[in-house]
Amino acid sequence: MSIGNPINRTQRSFNELCELGGGVRGGPTRPRAQDLLHQSGSALNRIAHDEVTAHLTHYSTSNPWHVCFAVGVSWGRLAKLDIDFTGAAVRLLSNWNDDDLRIARKFYYERGPEPIEHSLRGGHTLFRMVNLPVTLPSSLDGYRRAQERWLSPIVSPNRPRYIGSWNATAMFMVGLFSNKTLAAQLTSTVVMLPPGGPIFNALSILFGAHILAQRPAGSDLDDEAFEPGAIYENNALFADIHKAHLGWNLLDVHSGLYMLGTRLPESNNWF
């Protein structure tokens, strides 16, 4: 029920809740688990807002969707978050070229430069296929409509390589992080958020602790192969976690889940 080898404060606190018990089948109580996710998610969101705001401001004359896609690639740990990476990625998404590709590939993590190239190639292809608004939407319904257009070719059998569950959805999450007022309004599954990776791990933890009655769909893979239905099923679980707890939104839920499910040692120092 508890997390083996916890690596950050959120995970250690969750294990303490497991020891306290009081919930279903001796697990942690739902309100205490929600409080923990709320606190952790809110703290991570403040960092996320500052990061995306800085990158959108720096590249204010570029296509904001390109900036959000680039930051999403970095937040998915496919590339290091760096203002120069974002610049190279933005230029590639607009006009594919060898010079910027060489720059972008330098910002790799442990999976190497190939995921960076595949992600950006897939993004470049999608931006040629899908017409999005010139500016980021000012309403959740605007984000919903834009995301429906974006997901249409992704859920088809011919979707671009490496546009998995993270790259299919992270761009919209990044955009919402730039607008605190709009983010606060996301209390239902109007906009789909990334369902895999650390998020899948966290949902599995909550299922094992009897906070959730349903297992998450799909797997912890968030880059290549994925079942499109998992996006919608796991977003429904985000809404389930959100209900009956006041004062938070689904981005808070999502970021709290990220802190609960990540295996990055550096997450211990994020806040």
ZADRENSE-624065 format. One record per residue (C-alpha): y, x, z. Coordinates in Angstrom, 3 decimals. Each point is the difference from the previous one (the first is absolute). Example, Ala and Ser with C-alpha at 12.3 -4.5 7.8 and 13.67 -1.06 7.14 Angstrom:
<pts>
<pt c2="-4.500" c1="12.300" c3="7.800"/>
<pt c2="3.440" c1="1.370" c3="-0.660"/>
</pts>
This chain:
<pts>
<pt c2="0.000" c1="0.000" c3="0.000"/>
<pt c2="2.421" c1="2.815" c3="0.864"/>
<pt c2="1.179" c1="2.639" c3="-2.497"/>
<pt c2="-1.895" c1="3.282" c3="0.015"/>
<pt c2="2.187" c1="3.116" c3="0.173"/>
<pt c2="3.366" c1="-1.811" c3="0.063"/>
<pt c2="2.732" c1="2.099" c3="-1.584"/>
<pt c2="3.237" c1="-1.799" c3="0.848"/>
<pt c2="1.608" c1="-2.062" c3="2.734"/>
<pt c2="-0.808" c1="-3.315" c3="-1.679"/>
<pt c2="-3.715" c1="0.798" c3="-0.099"/>
<pt c2="-0.058" c1="1.293" c3="3.574"/>
<pt c2="1.810" c1="-3.128" c3="1.180"/>
<pt c2="-2.473" c1="-2.177" c3="-1.875"/>
<pt c2="-2.883" c1="1.718" c3="1.765"/>
<pt c2="1.706" c1="-0.727" c3="3.321"/>
<pt c2="0.183" c1="-3.669" c3="-0.985"/>
<pt c2="-3.711" c1="0.091" c3="-0.783"/>
<pt c2="-0.697" c1="1.367" c3="3.483"/>
<pt c2="2.123" c1="-2.739" c3="1.579"/>
<pt c2="-1.947" c1="-2.672" c3="-1.890"/>
<pt c2="0.763" c1="-3.633" c3="0.709"/>
<pt c2="-0.401" c1="-1.146" c3="-3.562"/>
<pt c2="-2.819" c1="-1.456" c3="-2.083"/>
<pt c2="-3.371" c1="1.559" c3="0.928"/>
<pt c2="1.723" c1="2.452" c3="2.300"/>
<pt c2="2.325" c1="1.373" c3="-2.676"/>
<pt c2="3.761" c1="0.445" c3="0.317"/>
<pt c2="2.096" c1="-3.131" c3="0.236"/>
<pt c2="1.637" c1="-1.153" c3="-3.213"/>
<pt c2="3.568" c1="-0.144" c3="1.435"/>
<pt c2="-0.219" c1="3.576" c3="1.291"/>
<pt c2="-1.365" c1="1.237" c3="-3.317"/>
<pt c2="2.819" c1="-1.815" c3="-1.821"/>
<pt c2="2.578" c1="1.544" c3="2.336"/>
<pt c2="-1.373" c1="3.462" c3="-0.737"/>
<pt c2="0.035" c1="-0.540" c3="-3.767"/>
<pt c2="3.519" c1="-1.438" c3="0.208"/>
<pt c2="1.374" c1="2.972" c3="1.937"/>
<pt c2="-1.713" c1="2.591" c3="-2.185"/>
<pt c2="0.803" c1="-1.771" c3="-3.248"/>
<pt c2="3.668" c1="-0.427" c3="0.873"/>
<pt c2="0.317" c1="3.679" c3="0.880"/>
<pt c2="-1.607" c1="1.112" c3="-3.275"/>
<pt c2="2.114" c1="-2.476" c3="-1.959"/>
<pt c2="3.231" c1="1.544" c3="1.224"/>
<pt c2="-1.143" c1="3.310" c3="-1.492"/>
<pt c2="-1.127" c1="-1.685" c3="-3.211"/>
<pt c2="3.349" c1="-1.750" c3="-0.436"/>
<pt c2="1.894" c1="3.266" c3="0.362"/>
<pt c2="-2.284" c1="1.799" c3="-2.457"/>
<pt c2="0.142" c1="-2.535" c3="-2.790"/>
<pt c2="3.739" c1="-0.542" c3="0.472"/>
<pt c2="0.602" c1="3.743" c3="-0.373"/>
<pt c2="-2.025" c1="0.197" c3="-3.219"/>
<pt c2="1.532" c1="-3.119" c3="-1.540"/>
<pt c2="3.477" c1="1.278" c3="0.853"/>
<pt c2="-0.691" c1="3.453" c3="-1.447"/>
<pt c2="-1.255" c1="-1.520" c3="-3.267"/>
<pt c2="2.373" c1="-2.949" c3="-0.035"/>
<pt c2="0.473" c1="0.171" c3="-3.784"/>
<pt c2="-3.750" c1="-0.079" c3="-0.693"/>
<pt c2="-2.287" c1="-2.987" c3="-0.355"/>
<pt c2="-0.546" c1="-1.055" c3="3.651"/>
<pt c2="-3.563" c1="-1.091" c3="-0.771"/>
<pt c2="-0.763" c1="3.533" c3="-1.161"/>
<pt c2="1.367" c1="1.384" c3="3.278"/>
<pt c2="-2.064" c1="-2.476" c3="2.005"/>
<pt c2="-3.146" c1="0.824" c3="-1.963"/>
<pt c2="0.548" c1="3.738" c3="0.579"/>
<pt c2="0.557" c1="-0.454" c3="3.739"/>
<pt c2="-3.103" c1="-2.203" c3="0.105"/>
<pt c2="-2.059" c1="2.792" c3="-1.553"/>
<pt c2="1.237" c1="2.291" c3="2.777"/>
<pt c2="-0.629" c1="-2.520" c3="2.774"/>
<pt c2="-3.536" c1="-0.366" c3="-1.313"/>
<pt c2="-0.428" c1="3.738" c3="0.645"/>
<pt c2="-0.538" c1="0.673" c3="-3.656"/>
<pt c2="3.112" c1="2.216" c3="-0.068"/>
<pt c2="2.316" c1="1.545" c3="2.566"/>
<pt c2="3.098" c1="-2.047" c3="0.749"/>
<pt c2="2.794" c1="2.135" c3="-1.403"/>
<pt c2="3.237" c1="-0.837" c3="-1.757"/>
<pt c2="-0.929" c1="2.353" c3="-2.854"/>
<pt c2="-3.403" c1="-1.615" c3="-0.461"/>
<pt c2="1.645" c1="-3.409" c3="-0.183"/>
<pt c2="2.409" c1="1.308" c3="-2.640"/>
<pt c2="-2.768" c1="1.432" c3="-2.175"/>
<pt c2="-2.068" c1="-3.173" c3="0.421"/>
<pt c2="2.915" c1="-2.254" c3="-0.903"/>
<pt c2="0.647" c1="1.980" c3="-3.167"/>
<pt c2="-3.694" c1="-0.112" c3="-0.930"/>
<pt c2="-0.220" c1="-3.744" c3="0.519"/>
<pt c2="2.927" c1="-0.415" c3="-2.358"/>
<pt c2="-0.811" c1="2.713" c3="-2.533"/>
<pt c2="-3.310" c1="1.870" c3="0.240"/>
<pt c2="0.442" c1="3.757" c3="-0.480"/>
<pt c2="-1.824" c1="3.234" c3="0.831"/>
<pt c2="2.841" c1="1.631" c3="1.954"/>
<pt c2="0.296" c1="-2.745" c3="2.606"/>
<pt c2="-3.773" c1="-0.332" c3="0.161"/>
<pt c2="-0.252" c1="3.661" c3="1.014"/>
<pt c2="2.565" c1="-0.590" c3="2.744"/>
<pt c2="-1.655" c1="-3.177" c3="1.286"/>
<pt c2="-3.471" c1="1.560" c3="0.129"/>
<pt c2="1.253" c1="2.700" c3="2.399"/>
<pt c2="0.394" c1="-2.534" c3="2.808"/>
<pt c2="-3.713" c1="-0.608" c3="0.532"/>
<pt c2="-1.944" c1="-0.488" c3="3.230"/>
<pt c2="-3.664" c1="0.664" c3="0.715"/>
<pt c2="-1.179" c1="-2.090" c3="-2.963"/>
<pt c2="1.787" c1="2.310" c3="-2.406"/>
<pt c2="2.459" c1="-0.691" c3="-2.844"/>
<pt c2="-2.245" c1="-2.299" c3="-2.075"/>
<pt c2="0.670" c1="-3.174" c3="2.045"/>
<pt c2="3.722" c1="0.599" c3="-0.459"/>
<pt c2="-0.312" c1="0.246" c3="-3.763"/>
<pt c2="-2.366" c1="-2.964" c3="-0.278"/>
<pt c2="2.225" c1="-2.169" c3="2.208"/>
<pt c2="3.126" c1="0.812" c3="-1.971"/>
<pt c2="-1.754" c1="-0.412" c3="-3.363"/>
<pt c2="-1.235" c1="-3.395" c3="1.130"/>
<pt c2="3.455" c1="-0.928" c3="1.231"/>
<pt c2="1.613" c1="1.146" c3="-3.254"/>
<pt c2="-2.444" c1="-2.175" c3="-1.955"/>
<pt c2="0.646" c1="-3.025" c3="2.203"/>
<pt c2="3.773" c1="0.301" c3="-0.198"/>
<pt c2="-0.334" c1="-0.114" c3="-3.794"/>
<pt c2="-2.159" c1="-3.136" c3="0.263"/>
<pt c2="1.906" c1="-1.938" c3="2.672"/>
<pt c2="3.638" c1="-1.087" c3="-0.012"/>
<pt c2="1.461" c1="0.045" c3="3.506"/>
<pt c2="3.514" c1="-0.987" c3="1.128"/>
<pt c2="2.683" c1="2.652" c3="-0.484"/>
<pt c2="0.734" c1="0.035" c3="3.736"/>
<pt c2="-2.230" c1="-0.532" c3="3.011"/>
<pt c2="-0.209" c1="-3.719" c3="0.820"/>
<pt c2="2.231" c1="-1.535" c3="2.648"/>
<pt c2="-2.605" c1="-2.588" c3="1.018"/>
<pt c2="-3.673" c1="-0.054" c3="0.910"/>
<pt c2="-0.641" c1="-2.395" c3="-2.849"/>
<pt c2="1.524" c1="2.557" c3="-2.366"/>
<pt c2="-2.408" c1="2.623" c3="1.311"/>
<pt c2="-2.877" c1="-2.458" c3="-0.368"/>
<pt c2="0.803" c1="-0.663" c3="-3.651"/>
<pt c2="0.389" c1="3.706" c3="-0.758"/>
<pt c2="-3.277" c1="0.816" c3="1.713"/>
<pt c2="-1.846" c1="-2.703" c3="-1.918"/>
<pt c2="1.131" c1="1.632" c3="-3.251"/>
<pt c2="-1.014" c1="3.448" c3="1.238"/>
<pt c2="-3.437" c1="-1.093" c3="1.196"/>
<pt c2="-0.881" c1="-1.882" c3="-3.184"/>
<pt c2="-1.210" c1="3.054" c3="-1.992"/>
<pt c2="-1.339" c1="1.677" c3="3.155"/>
<pt c2="-2.550" c1="-2.702" c3="0.744"/>
<pt c2="-1.272" c1="0.153" c3="-3.595"/>
<pt c2="-2.988" c1="2.206" c3="-0.954"/>
<pt c2="2.309" c1="2.389" c3="-1.879"/>
<pt c2="2.303" c1="0.963" c3="2.844"/>
<pt c2="1.345" c1="3.579" c3="-0.083"/>
<pt c2="-2.007" c1="2.625" c3="1.859"/>
<pt c2="0.986" c1="0.710" c3="3.593"/>
<pt c2="1.939" c1="-3.220" c3="0.368"/>
<pt c2="-2.137" c1="-1.009" c3="2.958"/>
<pt c2="0.919" c1="-2.303" c3="2.836"/>
<pt c2="2.708" c1="2.327" c3="1.345"/>
<pt c2="1.824" c1="0.745" c3="-3.262"/>
<pt c2="-0.376" c1="-3.655" c3="-0.977"/>
<pt c2="2.014" c1="-1.230" c3="2.977"/>
<pt c2="1.838" c1="2.829" c3="1.797"/>
<pt c2="3.049" c1="-0.108" c3="-2.298"/>
<pt c2="0.878" c1="-3.480" c3="1.243"/>
<pt c2="-0.504" c1="0.964" c3="3.634"/>
<pt c2="2.344" c1="2.970" c3="-0.501"/>
<pt c2="2.610" c1="-2.257" c3="-1.560"/>
<pt c2="-0.139" c1="-2.391" c3="2.936"/>
<pt c2="0.443" c1="2.876" c3="2.434"/>
<pt c2="3.392" c1="0.662" c3="-1.601"/>
<pt c2="1.256" c1="-3.442" c3="1.069"/>
<pt c2="-0.367" c1="-0.669" c3="3.731"/>
<pt c2="1.275" c1="-3.564" c3="-0.246"/>
<pt c2="-2.494" c1="-0.903" c3="-2.702"/>
<pt c2="-2.840" c1="1.849" c3="1.721"/>
<pt c2="0.577" c1="-2.049" c3="3.149"/>
<pt c2="-0.638" c1="-3.156" c3="-2.033"/>
<pt c2="-3.477" c1="1.085" c3="-1.127"/>
<pt c2="-2.026" c1="-2.113" c3="2.402"/>
<pt c2="-2.489" c1="-1.375" c3="-2.534"/>
<pt c2="-1.929" c1="1.491" c3="-2.908"/>
<pt c2="2.740" c1="-0.460" c3="-2.597"/>
<pt c2="-0.192" c1="3.671" c3="-0.989"/>
<pt c2="-3.337" c1="1.843" c3="0.054"/>
<pt c2="-0.143" c1="3.212" c3="2.042"/>
<pt c2="-2.496" c1="2.881" c3="-0.441"/>
<pt c2="-3.431" c1="-0.944" c3="1.412"/>
<pt c2="-2.041" c1="3.233" c3="-0.091"/>
<pt c2="-0.162" c1="3.449" c3="1.540"/>
<pt c2="1.202" c1="0.117" c3="3.624"/>
<pt c2="0.755" c1="-3.723" c3="-0.162"/>
<pt c2="-3.625" c1="-0.817" c3="-0.775"/>
<pt c2="-1.089" c1="2.307" c3="2.836"/>
<pt c2="2.310" c1="-1.776" c3="2.443"/>
<pt c2="-1.184" c1="-3.455" c3="-1.055"/>
<pt c2="-3.571" c1="1.173" c3="0.522"/>
<pt c2="0.925" c1="1.230" c3="3.491"/>
<pt c2="1.553" c1="-3.364" c3="0.862"/>
<pt c2="-3.056" c1="-1.822" c3="-1.315"/>
<pt c2="-2.248" c1="2.176" c3="2.154"/>
<pt c2="2.215" c1="-0.746" c3="3.006"/>
<pt c2="-0.211" c1="-3.765" c3="-0.705"/>
<pt c2="3.723" c1="-0.331" c3="-0.684"/>
<pt c2="-0.868" c1="-1.097" c3="-3.538"/>
<pt c2="-2.814" c1="-2.411" c3="-0.780"/>
<pt c2="-0.442" c1="1.252" c3="-3.571"/>
<pt c2="-0.788" c1="3.435" c3="-1.384"/>
<pt c2="2.519" c1="1.523" c3="-2.408"/>
<pt c2="-0.873" c1="-0.178" c3="-3.682"/>
<pt c2="-0.595" c1="2.996" c3="-2.238"/>
<pt c2="-0.172" c1="3.510" c3="1.438"/>
<pt c2="2.209" c1="2.759" c3="1.316"/>
<pt c2="0.468" c1="1.306" c3="-3.560"/>
<pt c2="3.541" c1="-0.623" c3="-1.141"/>
<pt c2="0.384" c1="2.112" c3="-3.120"/>
<pt c2="-2.490" c1="-0.763" c3="-2.771"/>
<pt c2="-2.668" c1="-2.728" c3="-0.034"/>
<pt c2="0.796" c1="-3.135" c3="2.004"/>
<pt c2="-0.601" c1="-3.710" c3="-0.008"/>
<pt c2="3.281" c1="-1.811" c3="-0.796"/>
<pt c2="-1.045" c1="-2.856" c3="2.269"/>
<pt c2="0.137" c1="2.371" c3="2.964"/>
<pt c2="3.787" c1="0.094" c3="-0.329"/>
<pt c2="0.248" c1="-3.709" c3="0.681"/>
<pt c2="-2.782" c1="-0.209" c3="2.589"/>
<pt c2="1.360" c1="2.835" c3="2.119"/>
<pt c2="3.557" c1="-1.271" c3="-0.254"/>
<pt c2="-1.314" c1="-3.246" c3="1.457"/>
<pt c2="-1.246" c1="2.083" c3="2.945"/>
<pt c2="3.503" c1="1.452" c3="0.425"/>
<pt c2="1.272" c1="-3.569" c3="0.301"/>
<pt c2="-2.736" c1="-0.781" c3="2.525"/>
<pt c2="1.054" c1="2.952" c3="2.159"/>
<pt c2="3.645" c1="-1.069" c3="-0.283"/>
<pt c2="-0.415" c1="-3.594" c3="1.179"/>
<pt c2="0.876" c1="-1.159" c3="3.518"/>
<pt c2="2.006" c1="3.161" c3="0.742"/>
<pt c2="3.765" c1="-0.319" c3="-0.318"/>
<pt c2="2.634" c1="2.402" c3="-1.225"/>
<pt c2="-1.824" c1="2.000" c3="-2.636"/>
<pt c2="-0.817" c1="-0.092" c3="-3.703"/>
<pt c2="-2.878" c1="1.033" c3="-2.243"/>
<pt c2="1.499" c1="3.450" c3="-0.606"/>
<pt c2="-0.160" c1="0.528" c3="3.773"/>
<pt c2="-3.634" c1="-1.130" c3="-0.085"/>
<pt c2="-0.789" c1="2.283" c3="-2.932"/>
<pt c2="1.633" c1="3.080" c3="1.508"/>
<pt c2="-1.650" c1="-0.652" c3="3.356"/>
<pt c2="-3.341" c1="-0.172" c3="-1.787"/>
<pt c2="0.781" c1="3.259" c3="-1.785"/>
<pt c2="0.546" c1="1.751" c3="3.333"/>
<pt c2="-3.207" c1="-1.508" c3="1.362"/>
<pt c2="-2.110" c1="0.997" c3="-3.002"/>
<pt c2="1.415" c1="3.329" c3="-1.180"/>
<pt c2="-1.894" c1="3.259" c3="0.471"/>
<pt c2="3.027" c1="2.238" c3="-0.588"/>
<pt c2="0.511" c1="2.281" c3="3.030"/>
<pt c2="3.734" c1="0.211" c3="-0.734"/>
<pt c2="0.316" c1="-3.728" c3="0.745"/>
<pt c2="0.043" c1="1.006" c3="3.673"/>
<pt c2="3.477" c1="1.445" c3="-0.559"/>
<pt c2="1.584" c1="-2.690" c3="-2.161"/>
<pt c2="1.631" c1="-1.779" c3="2.943"/>
</pts>
